[in-house]
Amino acid sequence: MSTAAIAAGMAVMLGFSAATAANAQAPRPTAAEAEVAAAIATVFAAVERGDLTALDTLYAGDSLTIGEGPGLDRGWKNYRDHHLAPELKDMRNMHYRPTDIEARVSGDFAWAIFRYTLRGEIGERKLDIVGRGTAILERRGGRWIVRHTQTGGRPRRPTDPPLPA
């Protein structure tokens, strides 16, 4: 086989690999999917600020469920008063960010998968966690609110990406 034929074959293979990689990327989100991703980012920002008043409007009240690891909280007030608020009260230097949010919408319901990072301090304990999550949202009154989240994380490893800005 000639050098030119080998080079041409390699060029075709490289072109096919690049096209396949481009096609494997997630499609551009619809406007509704972008709204869902923005709603999830808004929840993370409110938690990071410790803004429970904002979260009162972002979570689905009594129909909310929150799963963290093996635990499950039912209802926003229960989760807020017995889980989140005590943690936020003790947290310092908190950075809590979602990344890679992939949302899908069907009618007035949406679901999303995402990655997240959490860094902060509780007492003398330093947190540096990476994780994944799933959220289910409902469109109410023209805006998206969270009905359910499930997250699980682990301590950051040296090979994990850095905390997003």
Backbone as CSV, one residue per row, in Angstrom:
resi,resn,N_x,N_y,N_z,CA_x,CA_y,CA_z,C_x,C_y,C_z
1,MET,0.862,-1.168,0.000,0.000,0.000,0.000,0.909,1.232,0.000
2,SER,0.554,2.211,-0.808,1.386,3.403,-0.932,1.213,4.313,0.279
3,THR,2.189,5.179,0.492,2.134,6.155,1.580,0.951,7.077,1.396
4,ALA,0.639,7.448,0.152,-0.495,8.339,-0.127,-1.806,7.659,0.255
5,ALA,-1.942,6.380,-0.026,-3.168,5.654,0.305,-3.332,5.542,1.817
6,ILE,-2.257,5.295,2.522,-2.308,5.216,3.982,-2.700,6.575,4.561
7,ALA,-2.071,7.646,4.038,-2.387,8.987,4.524,-3.848,9.332,4.254
8,ALA,-4.346,8.973,3.078,-5.750,9.252,2.740,-6.679,8.471,3.660
9,GLY,-6.345,7.229,3.922,-7.161,6.411,4.829,-7.183,6.981,6.231
10,MET,-6.029,7.442,6.703,-5.970,8.041,8.037,-6.769,9.337,8.087
11,ALA,-6.715,10.136,7.023,-7.478,11.385,6.989,-8.971,11.103,7.056
12,VAL,-9.419,10.079,6.337,-10.840,9.705,6.369,-11.219,9.249,7.776
13,MET,-10.368,8.414,8.395,-10.658,7.931,9.750,-10.689,9.085,10.749
14,LEU,-9.744,10.013,10.672,-9.726,11.157,11.590,-10.944,12.038,11.379
15,GLY,-11.321,12.241,10.125,-12.523,13.029,9.841,-13.759,12.355,10.393
16,PHE,-13.858,11.033,10.270,-14.991,10.289,10.815,-15.021,10.389,12.333
17,SER,-13.850,10.294,12.975,-13.789,10.395,14.439,-14.241,11.761,14.906
18,ALA,-13.821,12.825,14.227,-14.227,14.179,14.625,-15.719,14.378,14.436
19,ALA,-16.260,13.874,13.329,-17.703,14.006,13.084,-18.491,13.215,14.117
20,THR,-18.027,12.026,14.455,-18.712,11.213,15.459,-18.687,11.905,16.811
21,ALA,-17.546,12.482,17.191,-17.457,13.185,18.468,-18.392,14.385,18.487
22,ALA,-18.475,15.113,17.396,-19.373,16.277,17.341,-20.827,15.845,17.461
23,ASN,-21.189,14.742,16.819,-22.564,14.251,16.892,-22.899,13.685,18.256
24,ALA,-21.887,13.251,19.008,-22.126,12.653,20.325,-22.388,13.710,21.391
25,GLN,-22.077,14.983,21.107,-22.315,16.034,22.083,-23.815,16.227,22.267
26,ALA,-24.178,16.709,23.452,-25.594,16.951,23.744,-26.130,18.007,22.783
27,PRO,-27.373,17.836,22.314,-27.946,18.831,21.414,-28.148,20.159,22.138
28,ARG,-28.209,21.212,21.356,-28.444,22.551,21.924,-29.794,22.539,22.638
29,PRO,-29.847,23.055,23.879,-31.110,23.006,24.633,-32.180,23.913,24.025
30,THR,-33.428,23.497,24.177,-34.552,24.338,23.783,-34.666,25.482,24.788
31,ALA,-35.521,26.453,24.499,-35.723,27.567,25.432,-36.239,27.049,26.771
32,ALA,-37.175,26.096,26.744,-37.717,25.549,27.996,-36.643,24.797,28.775
33,GLU,-35.790,24.049,28.083,-34.710,23.333,28.768,-33.717,24.309,29.380
34,ALA,-33.444,25.403,28.695,-32.559,26.433,29.245,-33.185,27.079,30.487
35,GLU,-34.512,27.257,30.491,-35.196,27.796,31.677,-35.065,26.850,32.856
36,VAL,-35.178,25.559,32.604,-35.038,24.557,33.668,-33.616,24.592,34.228
37,ALA,-32.619,24.625,33.349,-31.228,24.695,33.800,-30.999,25.962,34.624
38,ALA,-31.585,27.071,34.201,-31.451,28.327,34.956,-32.116,28.214,36.323
39,ALA,-33.254,27.537,36.391,-33.940,27.361,37.682,-33.070,26.540,38.637
40,ILE,-32.428,25.505,38.130,-31.546,24.693,38.969,-30.361,25.534,39.447
41,ALA,-29.767,26.300,38.559,-28.649,27.169,38.949,-29.090,28.188,39.995
42,THR,-30.324,28.689,39.881,-30.862,29.651,40.845,-31.004,29.014,42.221
43,VAL,-31.438,27.761,42.266,-31.548,27.048,43.549,-30.168,26.917,44.188
44,PHE,-29.172,26.493,43.425,-27.819,26.345,43.963,-27.303,27.679,44.497
45,ALA,-27.536,28.766,43.745,-27.067,30.082,44.178,-27.743,30.506,45.480
46,ALA,-29.050,30.238,45.608,-29.770,30.592,46.837,-29.248,29.787,48.025
47,VAL,-28.962,28.507,47.814,-28.393,27.690,48.896,-27.026,28.244,49.274
48,GLU,-26.208,28.551,48.276,-24.876,29.074,48.559,-24.940,30.369,49.368
49,ARG,-25.926,31.218,49.071,-26.094,32.471,49.823,-26.765,32.255,51.177
50,GLY,-27.322,31.066,51.390,-28.088,30.804,52.611,-29.421,31.530,52.598
51,ASP,-29.985,31.763,51.426,-31.205,32.550,51.250,-32.444,31.650,51.295
52,LEU,-32.877,31.341,52.505,-34.036,30.467,52.682,-35.319,31.112,52.164
53,THR,-35.417,32.431,52.207,-36.602,33.122,51.692,-36.726,32.900,50.190
54,ALA,-35.629,32.999,49.463,-35.660,32.715,48.020,-36.033,31.259,47.773
55,LEU,-35.482,30.363,48.578,-35.783,28.939,48.399,-37.249,28.631,48.679
56,ASP,-37.890,29.418,49.546,-39.332,29.241,49.786,-40.116,29.330,48.481
57,THR,-39.622,30.111,47.526,-40.337,30.300,46.253,-39.848,29.361,45.167
58,LEU,-38.755,28.648,45.404,-38.164,27.788,44.382,-38.488,26.306,44.572
59,TYR,-38.883,25.947,45.784,-39.228,24.559,46.079,-40.741,24.391,46.155
60,ALA,-41.203,23.160,45.965,-42.627,22.845,45.784,-43.396,22.615,47.073
61,GLY,-43.050,23.285,48.139,-43.832,23.197,49.374,-43.940,21.779,49.901
62,ASP,-45.155,21.399,50.297,-45.376,20.080,50.909,-45.151,18.918,49.947
63,SER,-45.181,19.172,48.634,-44.995,18.075,47.673,-43.523,17.853,47.314
64,LEU,-42.613,18.569,47.956,-41.189,18.411,47.697,-40.648,17.145,48.352
65,THR,-39.760,16.472,47.654,-38.957,15.392,48.248,-37.494,15.667,47.902
66,ILE,-36.620,15.430,48.889,-35.185,15.644,48.716,-34.481,14.376,49.166
67,GLY,-33.767,13.760,48.255,-32.949,12.606,48.590,-31.489,12.985,48.566
68,GLU,-30.790,12.704,49.649,-29.346,12.914,49.721,-28.745,11.606,50.204
69,GLY,-27.977,10.976,49.310,-27.458,9.654,49.657,-28.633,8.743,49.984
70,PRO,-28.591,8.044,51.123,-29.692,7.143,51.465,-30.866,7.841,52.167
71,GLY,-30.716,9.126,52.518,-31.761,9.824,53.269,-32.821,10.430,52.364
72,LEU,-34.015,10.647,52.926,-35.112,11.263,52.193,-35.854,12.222,53.111
73,ASP,-35.990,13.461,52.668,-36.779,14.461,53.379,-38.044,14.717,52.578
74,ARG,-39.178,14.852,53.282,-40.467,15.113,52.640,-40.973,16.481,53.086
75,GLY,-41.259,17.327,52.089,-41.803,18.650,52.359,-40.718,19.682,52.567
76,TRP,-40.919,20.863,51.968,-39.932,21.928,52.065,-39.718,22.385,53.492
77,LYS,-40.782,22.627,54.258,-40.607,23.141,55.618,-39.813,22.171,56.478
78,ASN,-40.102,20.884,56.358,-39.364,19.880,57.115,-37.890,19.882,56.704
79,TYR,-37.632,19.861,55.405,-36.252,19.876,54.921,-35.547,21.155,55.350
80,ARG,-36.209,22.295,55.179,-35.618,23.594,55.529,-35.273,23.660,57.014
81,ASP,-36.267,23.344,57.875,-36.104,23.560,59.313,-35.232,22.516,60.008
82,HIS,-35.256,21.284,59.522,-34.565,20.201,60.230,-33.303,19.707,59.534
83,HIS,-33.056,20.182,58.340,-31.888,19.682,57.617,-31.053,20.846,57.075
84,LEU,-31.630,21.593,56.127,-30.850,22.610,55.430,-30.460,23.786,56.324
85,ALA,-31.416,24.382,57.011,-31.106,25.573,57.831,-30.021,25.294,58.870
86,PRO,-30.093,24.169,59.614,-29.005,23.910,60.571,-27.639,23.750,59.895
87,GLU,-27.607,23.106,58.714,-26.335,22.964,58.009,-25.806,24.319,57.556
88,LEU,-26.698,25.144,56.985,-26.267,26.452,56.492,-25.793,27.356,57.628
89,LYS,-26.429,27.230,58.787,-26.054,28.048,59.946,-24.607,27.777,60.343
90,ASP,-24.181,26.528,60.226,-22.834,26.142,60.630,-21.797,26.235,59.503
91,MET,-22.251,26.461,58.268,-21.356,26.453,57.103,-20.669,27.807,56.934
92,ARG,-19.379,27.754,56.617,-18.618,28.959,56.300,-17.932,28.764,54.950
93,ASN,-17.693,29.882,54.262,-16.955,29.872,52.998,-17.517,28.866,51.994
94,MET,-18.825,28.857,51.878,-19.495,27.866,51.036,-19.472,28.262,49.565
95,HIS,-19.123,27.295,48.745,-19.222,27.389,47.291,-19.988,26.146,46.843
96,TYR,-21.127,26.356,46.206,-22.005,25.247,45.812,-22.468,25.532,44.390
97,ARG,-21.998,24.748,43.428,-22.230,25.063,42.030,-22.639,23.831,41.230
98,PRO,-23.662,23.986,40.385,-23.994,22.917,39.447,-23.239,23.121,38.140
99,THR,-22.942,22.043,37.452,-22.343,22.099,36.112,-22.992,21.010,35.270
100,ASP,-22.759,21.101,33.988,-23.193,20.060,33.043,-24.673,19.719,33.218
101,ILE,-25.514,20.724,33.339,-26.952,20.496,33.514,-27.551,20.094,32.172
102,GLU,-28.167,18.932,32.136,-28.868,18.442,30.946,-30.335,18.290,31.310
103,ALA,-31.164,19.137,30.726,-32.590,19.157,31.061,-33.423,18.649,29.891
104,ARG,-34.562,18.069,30.227,-35.569,17.653,29.248,-36.920,18.115,29.764
105,VAL,-37.801,18.483,28.852,-39.111,19.021,29.212,-40.193,18.238,28.482
106,SER,-41.266,17.947,29.212,-42.462,17.343,28.624,-43.664,18.005,29.282
107,GLY,-44.314,18.904,28.533,-45.455,19.621,29.084,-45.040,20.492,30.247
108,ASP,-45.716,20.329,31.380,-45.423,21.135,32.564,-44.440,20.458,33.510
109,PHE,-43.786,19.392,33.067,-42.795,18.714,33.903,-41.458,18.645,33.181
110,ALA,-40.410,18.655,33.964,-39.060,18.572,33.425,-38.202,17.747,34.363
111,TRP,-37.168,17.195,33.827,-36.193,16.473,34.628,-34.819,16.872,34.120
112,ALA,-33.853,16.792,35.000,-32.493,17.176,34.638,-31.500,16.323,35.406
113,ILE,-30.356,16.115,34.772,-29.214,15.511,35.445,-28.125,16.572,35.476
114,PHE,-27.268,16.519,36.473,-26.220,17.523,36.611,-25.096,16.978,37.467
115,ARG,-23.984,17.672,37.403,-22.873,17.465,38.320,-22.894,18.631,39.293
116,TYR,-22.286,18.462,40.441,-22.176,19.593,41.358,-20.889,19.501,42.150
117,THR,-20.480,20.651,42.668,-19.343,20.732,43.566,-19.773,21.499,44.810
118,LEU,-19.249,21.083,45.928,-19.532,21.733,47.205,-18.226,21.867,47.965
119,ARG,-17.924,23.098,48.325,-16.729,23.359,49.132,-17.142,24.283,50.264
120,GLY,-16.629,24.034,51.446,-16.922,24.886,52.589,-16.324,24.305,53.854
121,GLU,-16.703,24.913,54.970,-16.195,24.478,56.266,-17.353,24.411,57.254
122,ILE,-17.411,23.325,58.002,-18.344,23.178,59.115,-17.486,22.889,60.339
123,GLY,-17.427,23.861,61.247,-16.511,23.729,62.378,-15.088,23.627,61.856
124,GLU,-14.369,22.614,62.291,-12.996,22.396,61.833,-12.944,21.511,60.588
125,ARG,-14.079,20.978,60.220,-14.145,20.046,59.079,-14.226,20.813,57.764
126,LYS,-13.323,20.486,56.843,-13.328,21.089,55.518,-14.014,20.142,54.543
127,LEU,-14.935,20.698,53.748,-15.659,19.928,52.742,-15.118,20.275,51.361
128,ASP,-14.908,19.281,50.546,-14.547,19.461,49.143,-15.127,18.251,48.420
129,ILE,-16.358,18.414,47.925,-17.161,17.291,47.434,-17.533,17.509,45.974
130,VAL,-17.526,16.440,45.225,-18.070,16.431,43.868,-19.187,15.401,43.841
131,GLY,-20.192,15.654,43.025,-21.291,14.707,42.977,-22.130,14.851,41.723
132,ARG,-23.161,14.041,41.695,-24.140,14.053,40.607,-25.515,14.179,41.224
133,GLY,-26.428,14.687,40.417,-27.784,14.833,40.905,-28.805,14.722,39.793
134,THR,-30.026,14.533,40.222,-31.191,14.500,39.344,-32.241,15.397,39.967
135,ALA,-32.933,16.159,39.129,-34.002,17.024,39.618,-35.241,16.834,38.755
136,ILE,-36.392,16.928,39.396,-37.680,16.940,38.700,-38.335,18.272,39.045
137,LEU,-38.771,18.973,38.019,-39.374,20.291,38.201,-40.765,20.316,37.592
138,GLU,-41.576,21.253,38.066,-42.920,21.458,37.546,-43.086,22.933,37.209
139,ARG,-43.720,23.195,36.076,-44.008,24.576,35.706,-45.305,24.980,36.397
140,ARG,-45.202,25.990,37.260,-46.364,26.524,37.971,-46.379,28.036,37.774
141,GLY,-47.507,28.546,37.315,-47.609,29.986,37.136,-46.557,30.549,36.207
142,GLY,-46.162,29.798,35.203,-45.187,30.282,34.232,-43.740,30.179,34.647
143,ARG,-43.444,29.554,35.791,-42.049,29.387,36.198,-41.823,27.971,36.709
144,TRP,-40.574,27.565,36.723,-40.198,26.218,37.127,-39.888,26.179,38.616
145,ILE,-40.472,25.202,39.311,-40.155,24.972,40.719,-39.714,23.515,40.892
146,VAL,-38.922,23.283,41.902,-38.354,21.954,42.140,-39.334,21.109,42.935
147,ARG,-39.661,19.920,42.389,-40.514,18.943,43.079,-39.684,17.872,43.778
148,HIS,-38.532,17.528,43.184,-37.715,16.446,43.753,-36.263,16.640,43.327
149,THR,-35.345,16.359,44.246,-33.933,16.225,43.884,-33.361,14.995,44.570
150,GLN,-32.381,14.405,43.926,-31.623,13.290,44.490,-30.166,13.582,44.180
151,THR,-29.338,13.669,45.204,-27.917,13.924,45.003,-27.079,12.924,45.767
152,GLY,-25.912,12.698,45.249,-24.936,11.859,45.923,-23.555,12.367,45.574
153,GLY,-22.691,12.454,46.549,-21.362,12.976,46.304,-20.305,12.220,47.074
154,ARG,-19.078,12.606,46.798,-17.925,12.002,47.459,-16.828,13.048,47.549
155,PRO,-15.835,12.827,48.410,-14.719,13.775,48.481,-14.014,13.894,47.125
156,ARG,-13.603,15.111,46.819,-12.883,15.366,45.562,-11.574,14.576,45.538
157,ARG,-11.262,14.036,44.369,-9.994,13.335,44.138,-9.068,14.264,43.363
158,PRO,-7.784,14.009,43.399,-6.851,14.873,42.646,-7.156,14.893,41.153
159,THR,-7.780,13.861,40.640,-8.074,13.804,39.200,-9.392,14.498,38.823
160,ASP,-10.157,14.967,39.799,-11.422,15.656,39.510,-11.155,17.064,38.997
161,PRO,-12.085,17.601,38.192,-11.899,18.977,37.708,-11.998,19.966,38.855
162,PRO,-11.430,21.156,38.683,-11.483,22.169,39.747,-12.901,22.711,39.916
163,LEU,-13.135,23.361,41.028,-14.420,24.001,41.318,-14.686,25.070,40.267
164,PRO,-15.879,25.079,39.669,-16.168,26.129,38.685,-16.249,27.498,39.340
165,ALA,-15.969,28.497,38.545,-15.997,29.888,39.043,-17.397,30.350,39.348
